[in-house]
Amino acid sequence: MVDEARLEEVGSGLAPTSPGWFVVNAAEAAWVRSEAFGGRCVFESSPRVLAERPDASPQMFAAAGFTLAVLEPGKPTGMYHAESCQEDFLVLAGTCLLLIEEQERPLRAWDFVHCPPGTRHVFVGTGDGPCVIFMTGARREGKTIVYPRSAAAGARGAGVAAETHAPAEAYAPFPPWRPGRPDAWAGLPWA
């Protein structure tokens, strides 16, 4: 039998502090935020989520990652990149622009995006309000990532100046993520 994980307040909501199964509502879960990239609920207790709880041990999902991303208009989800593992996305609310393989595709609620390994992509919020995207990606040992130079991504504030394989290099110009809910919290379906 698998035990139930302990969910504890970690400063920005509830996160697992022990291994096991659990149920948590997005409105009560722990969140992190970035001035440049919006808000994220990752559902696991990553080091970012536990920034205000150094006494707690990270509880990471082994096989797949799950993120609920909230984008404000004009903000990207991150930097244009390609991973060596599959990633998939479902827009739940609002609108955004998908930059994928140097193409632009407008997306709206219930649009699904599948990225096989090696697919270059990023999302940028559009419209008048927040965009909510459910993101999932496979995890495996030896996983790699590349941030290629892209004029289209650069024009949207989502591109690196020079190609790199180092996330720390790609995100060096931006302030670090910190625990907290996104600015658009009041306009979200679960608020």
Short mmCIF file of the C-alpha atoms (twelve columns), coordinates in Angstrom:
data_MODEL
# 
_entry.id   MODEL 
# 
loop_
_atom_site.group_PDB 
_atom_site.id 
_atom_site.type_symbol 
_atom_site.label_atom_id 
_atom_site.label_alt_id 
_atom_site.label_comp_id 
_atom_site.label_asym_id 
_atom_site.label_seq_id 
_atom_site.Cartn_x 
_atom_site.Cartn_y 
_atom_site.Cartn_z 
_atom_site.pdbx_PDB_model_num 
ATOM 1   C CA . MET A 1   0.000   0.000  0.000   1 
ATOM 2   C CA . VAL A 2   1.159   3.534  -0.790  1 
ATOM 3   C CA . ASP A 3   0.913   5.999  2.087   1 
ATOM 4   C CA . GLU A 4   -0.731  9.390  1.808   1 
ATOM 5   C CA . ALA A 5   1.754   12.273 1.635   1 
ATOM 6   C CA . ARG A 6   1.676   15.018 4.246   1 
ATOM 7   C CA . LEU A 7   0.597   18.357 2.766   1 
ATOM 8   C CA . GLU A 8   1.960   21.329 4.682   1 
ATOM 9   C CA . GLU A 9   1.842   25.103 4.337   1 
ATOM 10  C CA . VAL A 10  5.144   26.189 2.767   1 
ATOM 11  C CA . GLY A 11  4.586   29.939 2.549   1 
ATOM 12  C CA . SER A 12  2.590   30.147 -0.682  1 
ATOM 13  C CA . GLY A 13  0.177   27.253 -0.183  1 
ATOM 14  C CA . LEU A 14  0.182   23.523 0.443   1 
ATOM 15  C CA . ALA A 15  2.906   21.189 -0.838  1 
ATOM 16  C CA . PRO A 16  3.832   17.566 -0.131  1 
ATOM 17  C CA . THR A 17  6.476   17.178 2.584   1 
ATOM 18  C CA . SER A 18  6.619   13.376 2.495   1 
ATOM 19  C CA . PRO A 19  6.363   10.766 -0.267  1 
ATOM 20  C CA . GLY A 20  3.011   9.301  -1.277  1 
ATOM 21  C CA . TRP A 21  -0.267  10.075 -2.969  1 
ATOM 22  C CA . PHE A 22  -2.191  13.287 -2.330  1 
ATOM 23  C CA . VAL A 23  -5.049  15.492 -3.476  1 
ATOM 24  C CA . VAL A 24  -4.718  19.290 -3.554  1 
ATOM 25  C CA . ASN A 25  -6.822  22.013 -5.120  1 
ATOM 26  C CA . ALA A 26  -4.987  24.564 -7.315  1 
ATOM 27  C CA . ALA A 27  -6.415  27.372 -5.140  1 
ATOM 28  C CA . GLU A 28  -4.766  25.860 -2.043  1 
ATOM 29  C CA . ALA A 29  -1.550  24.521 -3.627  1 
ATOM 30  C CA . ALA A 30  1.843   26.210 -3.360  1 
ATOM 31  C CA . TRP A 31  2.772   28.644 -6.122  1 
ATOM 32  C CA . VAL A 32  5.899   30.413 -7.353  1 
ATOM 33  C CA . ARG A 33  6.013   33.621 -9.344  1 
ATOM 34  C CA . SER A 34  8.316   35.568 -11.605 1 
ATOM 35  C CA . GLU A 35  7.998   39.193 -12.653 1 
ATOM 36  C CA . ALA A 36  9.103   38.134 -16.142 1 
ATOM 37  C CA . PHE A 37  7.237   34.827 -16.575 1 
ATOM 38  C CA . GLY A 38  4.037   34.890 -14.479 1 
ATOM 39  C CA . GLY A 39  2.982   32.262 -11.957 1 
ATOM 40  C CA . ARG A 40  3.409   28.498 -11.638 1 
ATOM 41  C CA . CYS A 41  1.886   25.764 -9.560  1 
ATOM 42  C CA . VAL A 42  4.106   22.688 -9.884  1 
ATOM 43  C CA . PHE A 43  2.181   20.490 -7.401  1 
ATOM 44  C CA . GLU A 44  5.405   18.940 -6.101  1 
ATOM 45  C CA . SER A 45  7.642   20.499 -3.476  1 
ATOM 46  C CA . SER A 46  10.590  21.666 -5.559  1 
ATOM 47  C CA . PRO A 47  13.424  23.709 -4.021  1 
ATOM 48  C CA . ARG A 48  11.754  26.889 -5.382  1 
ATOM 49  C CA . VAL A 49  8.472   26.002 -3.673  1 
ATOM 50  C CA . LEU A 50  10.316  25.260 -0.418  1 
ATOM 51  C CA . ALA A 51  12.321  28.506 -0.378  1 
ATOM 52  C CA . GLU A 52  10.554  29.603 2.823   1 
ATOM 53  C CA . ARG A 53  10.709  26.118 4.374   1 
ATOM 54  C CA . PRO A 54  14.388  25.090 4.501   1 
ATOM 55  C CA . ASP A 55  13.424  22.430 7.078   1 
ATOM 56  C CA . ALA A 56  11.371  20.503 4.481   1 
ATOM 57  C CA . SER A 57  12.811  18.019 1.971   1 
ATOM 58  C CA . PRO A 58  11.910  18.357 -1.717  1 
ATOM 59  C CA . GLN A 59  9.382   15.781 -2.930  1 
ATOM 60  C CA . MET A 60  9.785   15.577 -6.709  1 
ATOM 61  C CA . PHE A 61  7.793   13.432 -9.133  1 
ATOM 62  C CA . ALA A 62  10.114  10.843 -10.680 1 
ATOM 63  C CA . ALA A 63  8.547   10.115 -14.084 1 
ATOM 64  C CA . ALA A 64  6.771   13.307 -15.177 1 
ATOM 65  C CA . GLY A 65  6.492   16.978 -14.269 1 
ATOM 66  C CA . PHE A 66  3.203   18.884 -14.100 1 
ATOM 67  C CA . THR A 67  2.794   22.642 -14.075 1 
ATOM 68  C CA . LEU A 68  -0.183  24.952 -14.073 1 
ATOM 69  C CA . ALA A 69  1.130   28.156 -15.669 1 
ATOM 70  C CA . VAL A 70  -0.575  31.544 -15.498 1 
ATOM 71  C CA . LEU A 71  0.566   34.065 -18.106 1 
ATOM 72  C CA . GLU A 72  -0.290  37.717 -18.267 1 
ATOM 73  C CA . PRO A 73  -0.624  39.395 -21.678 1 
ATOM 74  C CA . GLY A 74  2.792   39.955 -23.246 1 
ATOM 75  C CA . LYS A 75  4.683   37.661 -20.851 1 
ATOM 76  C CA . PRO A 76  6.346   34.426 -22.033 1 
ATOM 77  C CA . THR A 77  6.333   31.122 -20.165 1 
ATOM 78  C CA . GLY A 78  10.127  31.147 -20.226 1 
ATOM 79  C CA . MET A 79  12.845  31.155 -22.841 1 
ATOM 80  C CA . TYR A 80  12.459  29.507 -26.270 1 
ATOM 81  C CA . HIS A 81  13.877  26.011 -25.834 1 
ATOM 82  C CA . ALA A 82  13.870  22.347 -26.843 1 
ATOM 83  C CA . GLU A 83  14.102  19.405 -24.455 1 
ATOM 84  C CA . SER A 84  15.200  15.841 -25.165 1 
ATOM 85  C CA . CYS A 85  11.950  14.547 -23.621 1 
ATOM 86  C CA . GLN A 86  8.331   14.843 -24.736 1 
ATOM 87  C CA . GLU A 87  6.291   17.818 -23.498 1 
ATOM 88  C CA . ASP A 88  2.550   18.446 -23.832 1 
ATOM 89  C CA . PHE A 89  0.335   21.456 -23.123 1 
ATOM 90  C CA . LEU A 90  -3.381  22.205 -22.793 1 
ATOM 91  C CA . VAL A 91  -4.651  25.788 -22.751 1 
ATOM 92  C CA . LEU A 92  -7.395  25.883 -20.090 1 
ATOM 93  C CA . ALA A 93  -8.387  29.558 -20.186 1 
ATOM 94  C CA . GLY A 94  -7.514  32.743 -22.038 1 
ATOM 95  C CA . THR A 95  -5.350  33.093 -25.119 1 
ATOM 96  C CA . CYS A 96  -1.663  32.935 -25.965 1 
ATOM 97  C CA . LEU A 97  0.710   32.775 -28.878 1 
ATOM 98  C CA . LEU A 98  2.725   29.597 -29.431 1 
ATOM 99  C CA . LEU A 99  6.158   30.100 -30.987 1 
ATOM 100 C CA . ILE A 100 7.100   26.661 -32.306 1 
ATOM 101 C CA . GLU A 101 9.872   25.767 -34.744 1 
ATOM 102 C CA . GLU A 102 10.065  29.432 -35.859 1 
ATOM 103 C CA . GLN A 103 6.300   29.552 -36.542 1 
ATOM 104 C CA . GLU A 104 3.605   31.449 -34.640 1 
ATOM 105 C CA . ARG A 105 0.242   29.880 -33.777 1 
ATOM 106 C CA . PRO A 106 -2.516  31.664 -31.831 1 
ATOM 107 C CA . LEU A 107 -4.053  29.416 -29.163 1 
ATOM 108 C CA . ARG A 108 -7.262  29.589 -27.112 1 
ATOM 109 C CA . ALA A 109 -8.912  27.533 -24.398 1 
ATOM 110 C CA . TRP A 110 -8.887  23.776 -25.045 1 
ATOM 111 C CA . ASP A 111 -6.131  23.889 -27.685 1 
ATOM 112 C CA . PHE A 112 -3.678  21.037 -27.111 1 
ATOM 113 C CA . VAL A 113 0.005   21.190 -28.139 1 
ATOM 114 C CA . HIS A 114 2.206   18.101 -28.444 1 
ATOM 115 C CA . CYS A 115 5.982   18.592 -28.589 1 
ATOM 116 C CA . PRO A 116 8.014   15.487 -29.439 1 
ATOM 117 C CA . PRO A 117 11.572  15.506 -28.086 1 
ATOM 118 C CA . GLY A 118 13.649  18.260 -29.700 1 
ATOM 119 C CA . THR A 119 10.736  20.600 -30.558 1 
ATOM 120 C CA . ARG A 120 11.680  24.272 -30.076 1 
ATOM 121 C CA . HIS A 121 8.869   26.223 -28.416 1 
ATOM 122 C CA . VAL A 122 7.610   28.879 -25.964 1 
ATOM 123 C CA . PHE A 123 4.250   30.513 -25.183 1 
ATOM 124 C CA . VAL A 124 3.464   34.241 -24.844 1 
ATOM 125 C CA . GLY A 125 0.282   35.524 -23.185 1 
ATOM 126 C CA . THR A 126 -2.126  37.539 -25.360 1 
ATOM 127 C CA . GLY A 127 -5.578  39.052 -24.934 1 
ATOM 128 C CA . ASP A 128 -6.961  41.137 -22.067 1 
ATOM 129 C CA . GLY A 129 -6.574  38.714 -19.178 1 
ATOM 130 C CA . PRO A 130 -4.590  35.776 -17.857 1 
ATOM 131 C CA . CYS A 131 -3.933  32.641 -19.866 1 
ATOM 132 C CA . VAL A 132 -3.854  29.321 -17.977 1 
ATOM 133 C CA . ILE A 133 -1.872  26.419 -19.448 1 
ATOM 134 C CA . PHE A 134 -1.551  22.894 -18.042 1 
ATOM 135 C CA . MET A 135 1.940   21.639 -18.879 1 
ATOM 136 C CA . THR A 136 3.406   18.173 -18.560 1 
ATOM 137 C CA . GLY A 137 6.759   16.719 -19.507 1 
ATOM 138 C CA . ALA A 138 8.516   13.400 -19.236 1 
ATOM 139 C CA . ARG A 139 11.501  13.072 -16.926 1 
ATOM 140 C CA . ARG A 140 14.375  10.708 -17.470 1 
ATOM 141 C CA . GLU A 141 18.018  10.453 -16.586 1 
ATOM 142 C CA . GLY A 142 20.310  12.214 -19.032 1 
ATOM 143 C CA . LYS A 143 17.635  14.679 -20.156 1 
ATOM 144 C CA . THR A 144 19.047  17.660 -22.040 1 
ATOM 145 C CA . ILE A 145 17.819  21.127 -22.954 1 
ATOM 146 C CA . VAL A 146 18.944  23.716 -25.484 1 
ATOM 147 C CA . TYR A 147 18.015  27.384 -25.752 1 
ATOM 148 C CA . PRO A 148 18.563  28.176 -29.448 1 
ATOM 149 C CA . ARG A 149 18.864  31.713 -30.746 1 
ATOM 150 C CA . SER A 150 15.602  32.772 -32.420 1 
ATOM 151 C CA . ALA A 151 14.753  36.170 -33.901 1 
ATOM 152 C CA . ALA A 152 10.999  35.510 -33.480 1 
ATOM 153 C CA . ALA A 153 11.384  34.536 -29.807 1 
ATOM 154 C CA . GLY A 154 13.763  37.444 -29.190 1 
ATOM 155 C CA . ALA A 155 11.216  39.904 -30.589 1 
ATOM 156 C CA . ARG A 156 8.706   38.621 -27.993 1 
ATOM 157 C CA . GLY A 157 11.126  38.809 -25.053 1 
ATOM 158 C CA . ALA A 158 11.443  35.017 -24.984 1 
ATOM 159 C CA . GLY A 159 14.775  34.394 -26.694 1 
ATOM 160 C CA . VAL A 160 18.419  34.146 -25.699 1 
ATOM 161 C CA . ALA A 161 21.121  36.325 -27.243 1 
ATOM 162 C CA . ALA A 162 23.401  33.325 -27.803 1 
ATOM 163 C CA . GLU A 163 22.577  29.614 -27.870 1 
ATOM 164 C CA . THR A 164 23.198  27.788 -24.610 1 
ATOM 165 C CA . HIS A 165 22.529  24.445 -22.949 1 
ATOM 166 C CA . ALA A 166 22.680  25.983 -19.461 1 
ATOM 167 C CA . PRO A 167 19.381  27.111 -17.874 1 
ATOM 168 C CA . ALA A 168 21.321  29.361 -15.462 1 
ATOM 169 C CA . GLU A 169 22.840  31.155 -18.451 1 
ATOM 170 C CA . ALA A 170 19.514  31.463 -20.304 1 
ATOM 171 C CA . TYR A 171 17.772  32.932 -17.254 1 
ATOM 172 C CA . ALA A 172 20.682  35.016 -15.875 1 
ATOM 173 C CA . PRO A 173 19.128  38.379 -16.937 1 
ATOM 174 C CA . PHE A 174 15.955  37.736 -14.895 1 
ATOM 175 C CA . PRO A 175 15.213  37.904 -11.168 1 
ATOM 176 C CA . PRO A 176 14.802  34.477 -9.550  1 
ATOM 177 C CA . TRP A 177 11.434  32.810 -9.017  1 
ATOM 178 C CA . ARG A 178 10.025  33.268 -5.540  1 
ATOM 179 C CA . PRO A 179 7.121   31.772 -3.596  1 
ATOM 180 C CA . GLY A 180 3.833   33.544 -4.239  1 
ATOM 181 C CA . ARG A 181 0.678   33.654 -6.278  1 
ATOM 182 C CA . PRO A 182 0.539   35.334 -9.719  1 
ATOM 183 C CA . ASP A 183 -0.552  38.979 -10.002 1 
ATOM 184 C CA . ALA A 184 -3.609  37.854 -11.996 1 
ATOM 185 C CA . TRP A 185 -4.848  35.606 -9.125  1 
ATOM 186 C CA . ALA A 186 -8.225  37.355 -8.678  1 
ATOM 187 C CA . GLY A 187 -9.116  36.738 -12.349 1 
ATOM 188 C CA . LEU A 188 -8.471  32.983 -12.287 1 
ATOM 189 C CA . PRO A 189 -11.209 30.326 -12.385 1 
ATOM 190 C CA . TRP A 190 -10.398 28.869 -8.951  1 
ATOM 191 C CA . ALA A 191 -9.927  32.183 -7.087  1 
# 
